[in-house]
Amino acid sequence: MKENNHETDLTRDLIKTTLAQEISRLAMSRKRIIINNFLGGLAWGLGTAIGATVVFALLGYLISVLGGIPFIGSLIAQIIEQINAYSN
């Protein structure tokens, strides 16, 4: 049991030391922080765009395979009719 605690303590100390070193390294270089944040933002944006594209493509495919959603077409037709009625 004591051996497990000792290993846990060593692991905790190693993580704290590594984290402290990383924080101090990043704090030393503002340029590095800006670059890391910029690249992280680009990756997040690209991942979001790709993910949304895949989800909407699959959704569109499923709707086309299932024959569409009939109530949406009639709902859009009603909206267009109301817009045309108010614009005249």
Backbone bond lengths (Angstrom), bond angles and torsions (degrees), N, CA, C in turn:
res aa  C-N    CA-C-N  psi(-1)  N-CA   C-N-CA  omega(-1)  CA-C   N-CA-C  phi
1 M - - - 1.453 - - 1.520 110.83 -
2 K 1.329 116.98 -42.82 1.458 120.38 -179.83 1.524 110.98 -65.64
3 E 1.343 116.28 -32.23 1.462 119.87 178.72 1.529 110.08 -65.04
4 N 1.309 117.43 -39.42 1.466 121.94 177.33 1.521 111.06 -63.11
5 N 1.334 116.31 -44.24 1.465 120.57 178.64 1.525 110.63 -62.35
6 H 1.328 115.70 -40.60 1.463 120.20 179.99 1.530 110.15 -63.55
7 E 1.350 117.03 -43.61 1.464 120.74 178.63 1.527 110.54 -64.90
8 T 1.314 116.62 -39.43 1.464 120.82 178.14 1.520 110.45 -63.71
9 D 1.324 116.63 -43.25 1.466 120.81 178.18 1.528 111.16 -62.27
10 L 1.336 116.68 -42.68 1.461 120.39 179.18 1.529 111.03 -63.82
11 T 1.319 115.93 -42.19 1.466 120.18 178.94 1.518 110.89 -64.11
12 R 1.330 116.89 -43.87 1.459 121.40 179.36 1.524 110.70 -61.60
13 D 1.323 116.49 -43.97 1.467 120.86 179.12 1.526 111.17 -64.06
14 L 1.325 116.92 -40.41 1.460 121.07 179.38 1.524 110.49 -63.71
15 I 1.324 116.77 -42.83 1.467 120.81 179.13 1.523 110.14 -64.20
16 K 1.328 117.31 -44.74 1.464 120.58 179.64 1.524 110.66 -61.33
17 T 1.325 116.71 -43.92 1.461 120.89 -179.06 1.518 110.62 -64.73
18 T 1.329 116.42 -45.57 1.459 120.82 -179.79 1.521 110.77 -63.52
19 L 1.325 117.18 -43.34 1.459 121.50 179.06 1.527 110.85 -63.79
20 A 1.309 116.76 -42.37 1.470 120.44 179.17 1.524 110.60 -64.02
21 Q 1.323 117.14 -40.52 1.466 120.41 178.44 1.526 110.81 -64.51
22 E 1.324 116.80 -42.05 1.463 120.41 -179.78 1.523 111.12 -65.39
23 I 1.321 116.72 -42.37 1.464 120.49 179.11 1.522 110.78 -63.70
24 S 1.315 117.23 -44.19 1.464 119.32 -179.40 1.527 111.14 -68.17
25 R 1.336 117.28 -34.27 1.464 120.93 178.01 1.529 110.12 -66.01
26 L 1.321 116.47 -43.15 1.456 119.96 179.35 1.530 111.75 -69.23
27 A 1.317 116.66 -36.55 1.459 120.24 -179.35 1.522 111.34 -67.06
28 M 1.306 117.15 -24.54 1.456 120.91 -179.25 1.527 111.78 -72.86
29 S 1.313 117.97 -26.12 1.445 119.75 -172.41 1.532 111.08 -126.39
30 R 1.308 116.28 102.92 1.470 120.72 177.55 1.524 110.24 -65.77
31 K 1.319 115.92 -36.77 1.458 119.99 179.89 1.522 110.13 -60.22
32 R 1.305 116.85 -42.09 1.462 121.11 -179.81 1.531 110.53 -65.47
33 I 1.315 117.51 -38.58 1.466 121.12 178.33 1.526 109.71 -63.23
34 I 1.324 115.96 -45.85 1.467 120.24 -179.13 1.526 110.35 -62.30
35 I 1.313 116.69 -44.53 1.472 120.53 179.99 1.528 110.38 -63.85
36 N 1.343 117.68 -45.32 1.465 120.85 179.72 1.518 111.38 -61.26
37 N 1.325 117.11 -43.98 1.463 120.23 179.84 1.523 111.19 -67.03
38 F 1.318 117.64 -39.20 1.460 121.32 178.43 1.523 110.49 -63.05
39 L 1.326 116.62 -47.72 1.458 120.19 -179.91 1.531 111.32 -65.43
40 G 1.325 116.43 -37.32 1.462 119.40 176.42 1.516 111.83 -64.09
41 G 1.329 116.94 -39.77 1.458 121.00 177.11 1.516 112.15 -65.57
42 L 1.328 116.20 -40.62 1.464 119.71 176.82 1.527 111.02 -62.43
43 A 1.312 116.64 -44.31 1.461 120.38 -179.94 1.525 110.78 -63.88
44 W 1.321 117.29 -41.52 1.458 120.97 179.07 1.527 110.23 -63.51
45 G 1.312 116.77 -46.43 1.460 121.06 -179.73 1.517 112.29 -63.22
46 L 1.317 116.48 -43.55 1.459 120.80 179.26 1.522 110.61 -65.05
47 G 1.315 116.51 -43.50 1.471 120.04 178.61 1.517 111.85 -63.18
48 T 1.329 116.63 -39.89 1.463 120.74 178.20 1.523 110.58 -64.19
49 A 1.324 116.81 -44.88 1.465 120.85 -179.45 1.527 111.50 -63.89
50 I 1.309 116.77 -44.51 1.467 120.12 179.61 1.528 110.34 -66.01
51 G 1.318 116.88 -43.84 1.461 120.39 179.32 1.516 112.46 -62.07
52 A 1.328 117.11 -44.43 1.467 120.57 179.10 1.526 110.45 -64.64
53 T 1.325 117.45 -39.29 1.458 120.98 178.37 1.519 111.04 -61.43
54 V 1.318 116.88 -45.02 1.466 120.89 179.74 1.523 110.59 -63.81
55 V 1.327 116.84 -45.74 1.473 120.20 -178.78 1.520 110.79 -62.33
56 F 1.342 118.02 -47.35 1.466 120.41 -178.67 1.521 111.72 -68.83
57 A 1.334 117.81 -33.77 1.467 120.11 176.82 1.524 110.16 -65.04
58 L 1.337 116.94 -44.59 1.470 120.03 177.84 1.524 111.26 -64.40
59 L 1.314 116.55 -40.48 1.454 120.67 178.38 1.529 110.85 -63.22
60 G 1.325 117.08 -44.57 1.454 121.05 177.23 1.510 112.37 -62.50
61 Y 1.329 116.06 -40.92 1.466 120.41 177.81 1.526 111.07 -62.86
62 L 1.327 116.46 -45.48 1.466 119.77 179.34 1.522 111.79 -62.30
63 I 1.312 116.83 -40.28 1.469 120.01 178.87 1.526 110.11 -64.99
64 S 1.334 116.99 -40.40 1.461 118.98 -179.90 1.528 111.42 -68.73
65 V 1.321 117.50 -36.28 1.464 120.95 178.62 1.525 110.82 -69.65
66 L 1.310 116.77 -39.60 1.459 120.70 -177.61 1.530 112.49 -80.70
67 G 1.310 118.51 -2.51 1.453 120.87 176.69 1.510 114.00 93.40
68 G 1.265 117.88 15.04 1.457 120.94 177.95 1.517 112.59 84.39
69 I 1.283 114.81 177.38 1.459 121.25 178.43 1.527 106.42 -116.12
70 P 1.326 117.25 105.22 1.462 120.35 -171.05 1.527 114.55 -61.62
71 F 1.312 119.34 -39.14 1.464 120.27 -174.81 1.520 112.78 -68.26
72 I 1.327 118.10 -23.30 1.461 120.29 179.24 1.522 109.97 -70.81
73 G 1.327 117.36 -40.99 1.459 120.84 178.68 1.516 112.05 -61.01
74 S 1.329 117.08 -44.05 1.463 120.09 179.57 1.530 111.10 -69.75
75 L 1.317 117.13 -34.38 1.460 120.80 178.16 1.529 110.71 -64.95
76 I 1.323 116.30 -44.41 1.467 120.34 178.61 1.525 109.91 -64.45
77 A 1.334 118.04 -39.52 1.467 121.36 178.58 1.530 110.28 -61.54
78 Q 1.327 117.22 -41.25 1.469 120.55 178.32 1.527 111.57 -64.53
79 I 1.312 116.60 -41.30 1.469 120.79 179.08 1.526 109.89 -62.59
80 I 1.324 117.01 -43.93 1.470 120.61 179.89 1.524 110.33 -64.45
81 E 1.326 117.19 -40.59 1.466 120.40 177.75 1.525 111.09 -61.33
82 Q 1.327 117.50 -44.00 1.465 120.63 179.67 1.525 111.60 -65.06
83 I 1.310 116.97 -39.01 1.464 120.70 178.49 1.519 109.27 -64.04
84 N 1.317 116.45 -44.44 1.462 120.42 179.60 1.522 110.96 -65.36
85 A 1.339 118.42 -36.57 1.462 121.88 -179.85 1.540 110.18 -67.01
86 Y 1.319 117.86 -40.80 1.467 120.95 -179.78 1.524 112.29 -74.06
87 S 1.329 116.85 -28.30 1.462 119.02 -177.47 1.529 111.88 -79.59
88 N 1.343 117.92 -17.92 1.477 121.13 179.59 1.455 110.81 -87.65
